[in-house]
Amino acid sequence: MTKNTVIMLTVKAIESAKQKEKPYKLPDFESLYLYITPTGTKSWRYDYQFNGKRKTLTIGKYPYISLADARNEKELARQMLAYGKDPAVERKRKTLLANIAQGNTFKKITLEWFDTKKRNWSINTREMIIRYFEKDIFPFVGDMDIAQIKPLVMLNCLKQIENRGALEIAKKMRQRCTEVFQYAIITERAENNPARELAKAMVTHTPENYAFLMEDGMREFMKALQSYSGNILVRYATELLILTAVRTMELLSCKWEYVDLDKRYIILPK
C-alpha cells in the first residue's frame, strides 16, 4: 500500500462496527465519518471550516442514510462551501421553509403523534392528555413552526402550569412534549428537542404518601361510613372504591353498560 492510498469505508465495515464504552468515529474520506455512540446509534457527520471556525454537519442516521447517500450529501455541502454558504445553516433554512410550506405547527405534529399513540391508552388517558395540551400547551406554542421552538419558549409555557401549583401536571406535560419533539425529529420536521433538558429548570415535585388505615381502623371506618348522613352517592361511591379497588376516574366514568349484575363483575374499557 502506497503512502497516498486512500482507505474508504465499506458497507461491510459499517455493518460490523460495534458500540464501545465511548463514542468513536469511522472515517471515510474528506472529513466524512460515521459517528458511533455507546448505545450503538450510527450517524453520518461531516467536519468543515467556515469563516475560520470548525463546524460539524449532521447528515443523518445509518442505515436510513446509506453510505452512497452520505457521500452525496457531503459533496453538496462542499459545493455550498465553494459558494460561500454554511451547509449547516442552509440545512436548517431548508427545513424551516419545508415546515412553513407544509404547515408543520406544534399542534399539527402533536395531533399526528397522538393519533399514533392513542391505541395504547385507555379512553380516560386519551381524554386527559389531549385536554391538557389544549388547555396548557396549544395556546402558547400550538401555532408555532415546531422546528423554531426554543427551550426558553417551552420552559415559559410549562412555567405557566407550575405557577398555578400543578407541579405533577407540568412534569407530565414536559414528558409528553418531549415525545412530540422526538416524533418530529424522526419524521424529519425538526432537528432538536427543546423539551428534553428542561427538567433541571423546573420545580421538583416531592410526592406525599397518602394516609392509610390498618385492618382495625378499616373496620371502624366502614361502620362510620354506614352511618354517614351526607349525600348517599358519596357513601356508595366510597364503598365501591374500597370494594373494587378501581381508580377514582374509572369509577366516575363508569356506565351501567359496563356492569353485569348477574355475573357480579364490571368490565372497564381500555
BALOBA-1460 file (C-alpha; in Angstrom, 3 decimals):
// residues 270
<rec num="1" residu="m" x="0.000" y="0.000" z="0.000"/>
<rec num="2" residu="t" x="1.493" y="3.356" z="-1.060"/>
<rec num="3" residu="k" x="1.708" y="6.387" z="1.179"/>
<rec num="4" residu="n" x="-1.034" y="8.265" z="-0.743"/>
<rec num="5" residu="t" x="-3.534" y="5.387" z="-0.809"/>
<rec num="6" residu="v" x="-6.955" y="6.491" z="0.482"/>
<rec num="7" residu="i" x="-8.817" y="3.965" z="2.631"/>
<rec num="8" residu="m" x="-12.585" y="4.460" z="2.365"/>
<rec num="9" residu="l" x="-15.397" y="2.895" z="4.323"/>
<rec num="10" residu="t" x="-17.285" y="-0.145" z="3.097"/>
<rec num="11" residu="v" x="-20.799" y="-1.314" z="3.912"/>
<rec num="12" residu="k" x="-19.297" y="-4.460" z="5.462"/>
<rec num="13" residu="a" x="-17.119" y="-2.382" z="7.808"/>
<rec num="14" residu="i" x="-20.123" y="-0.261" z="8.801"/>
<rec num="15" residu="e" x="-22.350" y="-3.249" z="9.495"/>
<rec num="16" residu="s" x="-19.702" y="-4.985" z="11.585"/>
<rec num="17" residu="a" x="-18.856" y="-1.908" z="13.674"/>
<rec num="18" residu="k" x="-19.920" y="-2.367" z="17.310"/>
<rec num="19" residu="q" x="-20.520" y="0.131" z="20.075"/>
<rec num="20" residu="k" x="-17.778" y="0.860" z="22.602"/>
<rec num="21" residu="e" x="-17.682" y="2.432" z="26.053"/>
<rec num="22" residu="k" x="-17.032" y="5.845" z="24.483"/>
<rec num="23" residu="p" x="-18.215" y="7.385" z="21.182"/>
<rec num="24" residu="y" x="-15.857" y="6.907" z="18.254"/>
<rec num="25" residu="k" x="-15.529" y="7.669" z="14.545"/>
<rec num="26" residu="l" x="-15.116" y="5.538" z="11.439"/>
<rec num="27" residu="p" x="-13.546" y="7.895" z="8.870"/>
<rec num="28" residu="d" x="-14.495" y="7.716" z="5.214"/>
<rec num="29" residu="f" x="-12.952" y="10.421" z="3.018"/>
<rec num="30" residu="e" x="-12.580" y="14.233" z="3.050"/>
<rec num="31" residu="s" x="-13.779" y="14.642" z="6.676"/>
<rec num="32" residu="l" x="-16.882" y="12.474" z="6.265"/>
<rec num="33" residu="y" x="-17.214" y="9.887" z="9.022"/>
<rec num="34" residu="l" x="-19.625" y="7.602" z="10.804"/>
<rec num="35" residu="y" x="-20.138" y="8.555" z="14.461"/>
<rec num="36" residu="i" x="-20.991" y="5.608" z="16.729"/>
<rec num="37" residu="t" x="-22.347" y="6.176" z="20.242"/>
<rec num="38" residu="p" x="-22.097" y="3.820" z="23.264"/>
<rec num="39" residu="t" x="-25.755" y="2.860" z="22.620"/>
<rec num="40" residu="g" x="-24.901" y="1.687" z="19.099"/>
<rec num="41" residu="t" x="-26.501" y="4.573" z="17.188"/>
<rec num="42" residu="k" x="-24.664" y="5.291" z="13.950"/>
<rec num="43" residu="s" x="-24.912" y="8.703" z="12.284"/>
<rec num="44" residu="w" x="-23.120" y="10.415" z="9.429"/>
<rec num="45" residu="r" x="-21.205" y="13.615" z="10.151"/>
<rec num="46" residu="y" x="-19.083" y="15.938" z="8.090"/>
<rec num="47" residu="d" x="-16.487" y="18.301" z="9.601"/>
<rec num="48" residu="y" x="-15.659" y="21.518" z="7.764"/>
<rec num="49" residu="q" x="-14.275" y="25.019" z="8.205"/>
<rec num="50" residu="f" x="-16.422" y="28.113" z="7.729"/>
<rec num="51" residu="n" x="-15.200" y="31.654" z="8.391"/>
<rec num="52" residu="g" x="-12.203" y="30.203" z="10.222"/>
<rec num="53" residu="k" x="-14.308" y="28.093" z="12.591"/>
<rec num="54" residu="r" x="-14.546" y="24.327" z="12.738"/>
<rec num="55" residu="k" x="-18.127" y="23.131" z="12.339"/>
<rec num="56" residu="t" x="-19.941" y="19.817" z="12.002"/>
<rec num="57" residu="l" x="-22.864" y="18.948" z="9.752"/>
<rec num="58" residu="t" x="-25.005" y="16.053" z="10.950"/>
<rec num="59" residu="i" x="-26.239" y="14.345" z="7.791"/>
<rec num="60" residu="g" x="-28.438" y="11.611" z="9.258"/>
<rec num="61" residu="k" x="-28.581" y="8.184" z="10.843"/>
<rec num="62" residu="y" x="-27.411" y="4.958" z="9.295"/>
<rec num="63" residu="p" x="-28.994" y="2.837" z="7.759"/>
<rec num="64" residu="y" x="-31.674" y="5.423" z="6.893"/>
<rec num="65" residu="i" x="-28.911" y="7.349" z="5.146"/>
<rec num="66" residu="s" x="-26.801" y="4.902" z="3.148"/>
<rec num="67" residu="l" x="-23.065" y="5.202" z="2.563"/>
<rec num="68" residu="a" x="-23.661" y="6.417" z="-1.012"/>
<rec num="69" residu="d" x="-26.259" y="8.985" z="0.128"/>
<rec num="70" residu="a" x="-23.915" y="10.275" z="2.838"/>
<rec num="71" residu="r" x="-21.165" y="10.822" z="0.263"/>
<rec num="72" residu="n" x="-23.613" y="12.678" z="-1.993"/>
<rec num="73" residu="e" x="-24.667" y="14.916" z="0.920"/>
<rec num="74" residu="k" x="-21.005" y="15.618" z="1.668"/>
<rec num="75" residu="e" x="-20.434" y="16.683" z="-1.943"/>
<rec num="76" residu="l" x="-23.438" y="19.006" z="-1.792"/>
<rec num="77" residu="a" x="-22.004" y="20.530" z="1.391"/>
<rec num="78" residu="r" x="-18.642" y="21.058" z="-0.327"/>
<rec num="79" residu="q" x="-20.402" y="22.828" z="-3.186"/>
<rec num="80" residu="m" x="-22.180" y="25.142" z="-0.735"/>
<rec num="81" residu="l" x="-18.843" y="25.971" z="0.881"/>
<rec num="82" residu="a" x="-17.411" y="26.778" z="-2.549"/>
<rec num="83" residu="y" x="-20.197" y="29.343" z="-2.967"/>
<rec num="84" residu="g" x="-19.586" y="30.815" z="0.485"/>
<rec num="85" residu="k" x="-22.584" y="29.194" z="2.175"/>
<rec num="86" residu="d" x="-22.618" y="27.400" z="5.526"/>
<rec num="87" residu="p" x="-24.027" y="23.873" z="4.960"/>
<rec num="88" residu="a" x="-25.471" y="23.599" z="8.484"/>
<rec num="89" residu="v" x="-27.259" y="26.957" z="8.183"/>
<rec num="90" residu="e" x="-28.571" y="26.059" z="4.729"/>
<rec num="91" residu="r" x="-29.886" y="22.751" z="6.043"/>
<rec num="92" residu="k" x="-31.816" y="24.489" z="8.828"/>
<rec num="93" residu="r" x="-33.157" y="27.054" z="6.352"/>
<rec num="94" residu="k" x="-34.341" y="24.252" z="4.071"/>
<rec num="95" residu="t" x="-36.096" y="22.540" z="6.992"/>
<rec num="96" residu="l" x="-37.754" y="25.802" z="8.020"/>
<rec num="97" residu="l" x="-39.022" y="26.520" z="4.502"/>
<rec num="98" residu="a" x="-40.363" y="22.984" z="4.186"/>
<rec num="99" residu="n" x="-42.173" y="23.285" z="7.518"/>
<rec num="100" residu="i" x="-43.709" y="26.611" z="6.567"/>
<rec num="101" residu="a" x="-44.862" y="25.187" z="3.238"/>
<rec num="102" residu="q" x="-46.406" y="22.138" z="4.908"/>
<rec num="103" residu="g" x="-47.786" y="23.981" z="7.931"/>
<rec num="104" residu="n" x="-45.833" y="21.857" z="10.405"/>
<rec num="105" residu="t" x="-47.047" y="23.580" z="13.531"/>
<rec num="106" residu="f" x="-46.590" y="22.153" z="17.001"/>
<rec num="107" residu="k" x="-50.318" y="21.451" z="17.210"/>
<rec num="108" residu="k" x="-50.388" y="19.597" z="13.891"/>
<rec num="109" residu="i" x="-47.423" y="17.411" z="14.810"/>
<rec num="110" residu="t" x="-48.861" y="16.758" z="18.281"/>
<rec num="111" residu="l" x="-52.140" y="15.526" z="16.821"/>
<rec num="112" residu="e" x="-50.215" y="13.246" z="14.452"/>
<rec num="113" residu="w" x="-48.210" y="11.861" z="17.374"/>
<rec num="114" residu="f" x="-51.388" y="11.478" z="19.444"/>
<rec num="115" residu="d" x="-53.066" y="9.534" z="16.630"/>
<rec num="116" residu="t" x="-50.175" y="7.033" z="16.511"/>
<rec num="117" residu="k" x="-50.125" y="6.551" z="20.291"/>
<rec num="118" residu="k" x="-53.774" y="6.640" z="21.365"/>
<rec num="119" residu="r" x="-54.466" y="2.939" z="20.745"/>
<rec num="120" residu="n" x="-52.051" y="2.177" z="23.607"/>
<rec num="121" residu="w" x="-54.004" y="4.298" z="26.115"/>
<rec num="122" residu="s" x="-57.345" y="3.967" z="27.860"/>
<rec num="123" residu="i" x="-60.141" y="6.336" z="26.852"/>
<rec num="124" residu="n" x="-59.676" y="8.310" z="30.060"/>
<rec num="125" residu="t" x="-55.934" y="8.699" z="29.450"/>
<rec num="126" residu="r" x="-56.534" y="9.882" z="25.879"/>
<rec num="127" residu="e" x="-59.039" y="12.485" z="27.013"/>
<rec num="128" residu="m" x="-56.768" y="13.695" z="29.811"/>
<rec num="129" residu="i" x="-53.704" y="14.068" z="27.544"/>
<rec num="130" residu="i" x="-55.476" y="15.980" z="24.797"/>
<rec num="131" residu="r" x="-57.300" y="18.141" z="27.363"/>
<rec num="132" residu="y" x="-54.025" y="19.285" z="28.943"/>
<rec num="133" residu="f" x="-52.486" y="20.000" z="25.533"/>
<rec num="134" residu="e" x="-55.495" y="22.113" z="24.554"/>
<rec num="135" residu="k" x="-55.571" y="23.933" z="27.890"/>
<rec num="136" residu="d" x="-51.887" y="24.439" z="28.705"/>
<rec num="137" residu="i" x="-49.724" y="23.959" z="25.606"/>
<rec num="138" residu="f" x="-51.543" y="24.809" z="22.367"/>
<rec num="139" residu="p" x="-52.494" y="28.387" z="23.418"/>
<rec num="140" residu="f" x="-48.777" y="29.220" z="23.765"/>
<rec num="141" residu="v" x="-46.970" y="27.227" z="21.048"/>
<rec num="142" residu="g" x="-49.688" y="25.443" z="19.072"/>
<rec num="143" residu="d" x="-49.418" y="27.704" z="16.004"/>
<rec num="144" residu="m" x="-45.619" y="27.899" z="16.012"/>
<rec num="145" residu="d" x="-43.405" y="26.086" z="13.497"/>
<rec num="146" residu="i" x="-42.193" y="23.120" z="15.559"/>
<rec num="147" residu="a" x="-38.635" y="23.433" z="14.212"/>
<rec num="148" residu="q" x="-38.373" y="27.012" z="15.537"/>
<rec num="149" residu="i" x="-39.471" y="26.449" z="19.140"/>
<rec num="150" residu="k" x="-36.619" y="27.184" z="21.545"/>
<rec num="151" residu="p" x="-36.052" y="25.726" z="25.033"/>
<rec num="152" residu="l" x="-36.881" y="29.053" z="26.720"/>
<rec num="153" residu="v" x="-40.229" y="29.205" z="24.928"/>
<rec num="154" residu="m" x="-41.135" y="25.723" z="26.136"/>
<rec num="155" residu="l" x="-39.895" y="26.491" z="29.648"/>
<rec num="156" residu="n" x="-42.087" y="29.608" z="29.881"/>
<rec num="157" residu="c" x="-45.023" y="27.562" z="28.628"/>
<rec num="158" residu="l" x="-44.539" y="24.890" z="31.295"/>
<rec num="159" residu="k" x="-43.904" y="27.512" z="33.993"/>
<rec num="160" residu="q" x="-47.486" y="28.705" z="33.443"/>
<rec num="161" residu="i" x="-48.618" y="25.289" z="34.697"/>
<rec num="162" residu="e" x="-46.189" y="25.342" z="37.619"/>
<rec num="163" residu="n" x="-47.332" y="28.799" z="38.673"/>
<rec num="164" residu="r" x="-50.825" y="27.526" z="39.434"/>
<rec num="165" residu="g" x="-49.329" y="24.820" z="41.647"/>
<rec num="166" residu="a" x="-49.879" y="21.901" z="39.252"/>
<rec num="167" residu="l" x="-46.328" y="20.565" z="39.512"/>
<rec num="168" residu="e" x="-47.136" y="16.963" z="38.611"/>
<rec num="169" residu="i" x="-49.091" y="18.063" z="35.526"/>
<rec num="170" residu="a" x="-46.184" y="20.288" z="34.463"/>
<rec num="171" residu="k" x="-43.812" y="17.325" z="34.802"/>
<rec num="172" residu="k" x="-46.052" y="15.020" z="32.777"/>
<rec num="173" residu="m" x="-46.636" y="17.609" z="30.047"/>
<rec num="174" residu="r" x="-42.877" y="18.164" z="29.704"/>
<rec num="175" residu="q" x="-42.543" y="14.425" z="29.147"/>
<rec num="176" residu="r" x="-45.356" y="14.435" z="26.579"/>
<rec num="177" residu="c" x="-43.855" y="17.431" z="24.765"/>
<rec num="178" residu="t" x="-40.507" y="15.647" z="24.707"/>
<rec num="179" residu="e" x="-42.215" y="12.725" z="22.940"/>
<rec num="180" residu="v" x="-43.826" y="15.091" z="20.409"/>
<rec num="181" residu="f" x="-40.495" y="16.725" z="19.533"/>
<rec num="182" residu="q" x="-38.850" y="13.299" z="19.239"/>
<rec num="183" residu="y" x="-41.597" y="12.260" z="16.832"/>
<rec num="184" residu="a" x="-40.968" y="15.436" z="14.808"/>
<rec num="185" residu="i" x="-37.243" y="14.626" z="14.641"/>
<rec num="186" residu="i" x="-37.887" y="11.055" z="13.483"/>
<rec num="187" residu="t" x="-40.294" y="12.302" z="10.796"/>
<rec num="188" residu="e" x="-37.784" y="14.988" z="9.739"/>
<rec num="189" residu="r" x="-39.853" y="18.022" z="10.720"/>
<rec num="190" residu="a" x="-37.403" y="19.166" z="13.417"/>
<rec num="191" residu="e" x="-33.749" y="18.713" z="14.343"/>
<rec num="192" residu="n" x="-33.720" y="19.493" z="18.068"/>
<rec num="193" residu="n" x="-35.764" y="18.583" z="21.132"/>
<rec num="194" residu="p" x="-36.129" y="21.754" z="23.279"/>
<rec num="195" residu="a" x="-38.158" y="19.977" z="25.976"/>
<rec num="196" residu="r" x="-35.718" y="17.179" z="26.755"/>
<rec num="197" residu="e" x="-33.397" y="19.018" z="29.174"/>
<rec num="198" residu="l" x="-35.965" y="21.253" z="30.860"/>
<rec num="199" residu="a" x="-36.410" y="19.007" z="33.907"/>
<rec num="200" residu="k" x="-33.382" y="20.652" z="35.553"/>
<rec num="201" residu="a" x="-35.001" y="24.087" z="35.241"/>
<rec num="202" residu="m" x="-38.387" y="23.091" z="36.649"/>
<rec num="203" residu="v" x="-39.651" y="22.876" z="40.218"/>
<rec num="204" residu="t" x="-39.155" y="19.411" z="41.677"/>
<rec num="205" residu="h" x="-42.338" y="17.788" z="42.863"/>
<rec num="206" residu="t" x="-41.971" y="15.941" z="46.164"/>
<rec num="207" residu="p" x="-44.675" y="13.249" z="46.338"/>
<rec num="208" residu="e" x="-46.557" y="12.864" z="49.592"/>
<rec num="209" residu="n" x="-47.592" y="9.497" z="50.943"/>
<rec num="210" residu="y" x="-51.336" y="9.255" z="51.432"/>
<rec num="211" residu="a" x="-52.705" y="8.311" z="54.839"/>
<rec num="212" residu="f" x="-53.895" y="4.721" z="55.111"/>
<rec num="213" residu="l" x="-55.842" y="2.533" z="57.531"/>
<rec num="214" residu="m" x="-54.772" y="-0.701" z="59.165"/>
<rec num="215" residu="e" x="-57.262" y="-3.579" z="59.463"/>
<rec num="216" residu="d" x="-58.771" y="-2.425" z="62.787"/>
<rec num="217" residu="g" x="-59.064" y="1.126" z="61.558"/>
<rec num="218" residu="m" x="-60.768" y="-0.054" z="58.358"/>
<rec num="219" residu="r" x="-63.466" y="-1.828" z="60.395"/>
<rec num="220" residu="e" x="-64.191" y="1.372" z="62.303"/>
<rec num="221" residu="f" x="-64.201" y="3.373" z="59.091"/>
<rec num="222" residu="m" x="-66.716" y="1.038" z="57.399"/>
<rec num="223" residu="k" x="-69.008" y="1.253" z="60.441"/>
<rec num="224" residu="a" x="-68.813" y="5.041" z="60.376"/>
<rec num="225" residu="l" x="-69.471" y="5.046" z="56.641"/>
<rec num="226" residu="q" x="-72.748" y="3.150" z="57.156"/>
<rec num="227" residu="s" x="-73.988" y="5.956" z="59.399"/>
<rec num="228" residu="y" x="-72.788" y="8.743" z="57.086"/>
<rec num="229" residu="s" x="-75.586" y="11.334" z="56.891"/>
<rec num="230" residu="g" x="-74.381" y="13.236" z="53.837"/>
<rec num="231" residu="n" x="-75.055" y="12.611" z="50.158"/>
<rec num="232" residu="i" x="-75.891" y="8.919" z="49.696"/>
<rec num="233" residu="l" x="-73.967" y="8.891" z="46.386"/>
<rec num="234" residu="v" x="-70.765" y="9.771" z="48.231"/>
<rec num="235" residu="r" x="-71.275" y="6.824" z="50.564"/>
<rec num="236" residu="y" x="-71.969" y="4.364" z="47.744"/>
<rec num="237" residu="a" x="-69.048" y="5.669" z="45.672"/>
<rec num="238" residu="t" x="-66.670" y="5.321" z="48.614"/>
<rec num="239" residu="e" x="-67.826" y="1.756" z="49.246"/>
<rec num="240" residu="l" x="-67.351" y="0.878" z="45.584"/>
<rec num="241" residu="l" x="-63.824" y="2.323" z="45.571"/>
<rec num="242" residu="i" x="-62.911" y="0.208" z="48.585"/>
<rec num="243" residu="l" x="-64.542" y="-2.987" z="47.345"/>
<rec num="244" residu="t" x="-63.381" y="-2.829" z="43.716"/>
<rec num="245" residu="a" x="-60.016" y="-1.008" z="44.076"/>
<rec num="246" residu="v" x="-60.622" y="0.863" z="40.811"/>
<rec num="247" residu="r" x="-59.198" y="4.332" z="40.211"/>
<rec num="248" residu="t" x="-61.349" y="7.328" z="41.077"/>
<rec num="249" residu="m" x="-61.603" y="8.462" z="37.431"/>
<rec num="250" residu="e" x="-62.538" y="4.924" z="36.351"/>
<rec num="251" residu="l" x="-65.389" y="4.902" z="38.839"/>
<rec num="252" residu="l" x="-66.574" y="8.389" z="37.856"/>
<rec num="253" residu="s" x="-66.688" y="7.425" z="34.169"/>
<rec num="254" residu="c" x="-68.326" y="4.039" z="34.800"/>
<rec num="255" residu="k" x="-71.595" y="3.299" z="32.945"/>
<rec num="256" residu="w" x="-74.311" y="0.734" z="33.560"/>
<rec num="257" residu="e" x="-73.396" y="-0.963" z="30.281"/>
<rec num="258" residu="y" x="-70.069" y="-1.932" z="31.884"/>
<rec num="259" residu="v" x="-71.821" y="-3.747" z="34.763"/>
<rec num="260" residu="d" x="-73.053" y="-7.345" z="34.752"/>
<rec num="261" residu="l" x="-75.119" y="-7.796" z="37.922"/>
<rec num="262" residu="d" x="-75.845" y="-11.469" z="37.249"/>
<rec num="263" residu="k" x="-72.167" y="-12.397" z="36.973"/>
<rec num="264" residu="r" x="-71.266" y="-9.731" z="39.568"/>
<rec num="265" residu="y" x="-68.425" y="-8.008" z="37.702"/>
<rec num="266" residu="i" x="-67.582" y="-4.740" z="35.959"/>
<rec num="267" residu="i" x="-65.695" y="-4.605" z="32.657"/>
<rec num="268" residu="l" x="-63.856" y="-1.305" z="32.283"/>
<rec num="269" residu="p" x="-62.931" y="-0.197" z="28.735"/>
<rec num="270" residu="k" x="-59.244" y="0.117" z="27.903"/>
